[in-house]
Amino acid sequence: MQVLVVDDDPKIVSILRCGLQEAGHEVIATSDGLEALRTAYEVQPDIILLDVMIPHLDGVETCRRLRDISNVPIIILSALGKEADIVRGLNAGADDYLTKPFSMAELVARLDATLRRAKNRHAPVKPMIYDDGVLYVDLDRQIALKRGKHISLSPKEFQLLACFVRNMGRVMPHEQLLEDIWGAGYEGQLSYLALYIFYLRQKIEDDPSAPVYIQTRFRVGYCFRSDRVRDTDSSDPL
């Protein structure tokens, strides 16, 4: 796989290059956000490893702009490890967030897991549509509507909603949701999940304080209501 490394520290770039090449990946490196955008557009890498503290355009804003032009998997690598920093990076569209220092083995494992999830997302699947007359979700086209109006969802929010739709009627344990959406290394990070459940409820529920769709199962997980789902194409509500 071709990996774009964005970091302005030559020592870190050298370490990452050696470790990733040893794992069988091709490495391209840039040192600032603007150059990362140009390189990503020209090269179309398979995955991007992105530092936060880089010149000209910080890593979070770079991530946000990359999401405007590409669905390339992005892992943020940063010395900023506070919850607010991690949430900011994930909200910008990153697929994963790894706090420095980290081992090369962990990075390679996270990278491979992220690539597998990305491959699965793009694998041909039978379209699935959830439609109860109020909420409409088309997993194939990544469209969500409420009473015919578009719902603006971040990539992670849509991943979470899609996971619920695919498993509607089943209680989804906290740990399973964390693994499916955030991947390895986020076990026990219930604050991430709770935050995104809050965001999603604000957008799809009529009354987020009394949710109809995403229902809490105390100390266990969440369950998405099962009303009506279609697995074949039908009339387009747009």
QUIFEN-V784042 format. One record per backbone hydrogen bond with DSSP energy under -1.0 kcal/mol. CO is the residue of the C=O (numbers start at 1). NH is the residue of the N-H. If there is no record, write none. Layout:
co->{CO,CO}
nh->{NH,NH}
This chain:
co->{1,2,2,3,4,5,6,9,10,11,12,13,14,15,16,17,18,19,20,21,26,28,30,32,33,34,35,36,37,38,39,40,47,48,49,50,52,52,55,55,58,59,60,61,62,63,66,66,73,74,74,75,76,78,82,83,84,85,86,87,88,89,90,96,98,103,104,105,106,107,108,109,110,111,112,113,114,115,116,117,118,128,129,130,134,135,136,137,138,138,143,144,145,146,149,154,155,156,157,158,159,160,161,162,163,165,167,172,173,174,175,176,177,178,178,183,186,188,189,190,191,192,193,194,195,196,197,198,200,201,207,213,215,217,217,220,221,222,223,224,228,230}
nh->{26,46,47,28,49,30,51,13,14,15,16,17,18,19,20,21,22,23,25,24,3,5,7,36,37,38,39,40,41,42,43,44,4,75,6,77,54,59,33,57,62,63,64,65,66,67,69,70,48,95,96,50,98,100,86,87,88,89,90,91,92,94,93,76,78,107,108,109,110,111,112,113,114,115,116,117,118,119,120,121,122,139,230,137,147,132,145,130,142,143,138,151,136,149,146,158,159,160,161,162,163,164,165,166,167,168,170,222,177,178,179,180,181,182,183,186,189,190,193,194,195,196,197,198,199,200,201,202,204,205,210,225,223,220,221,174,217,172,215,169,131,129}
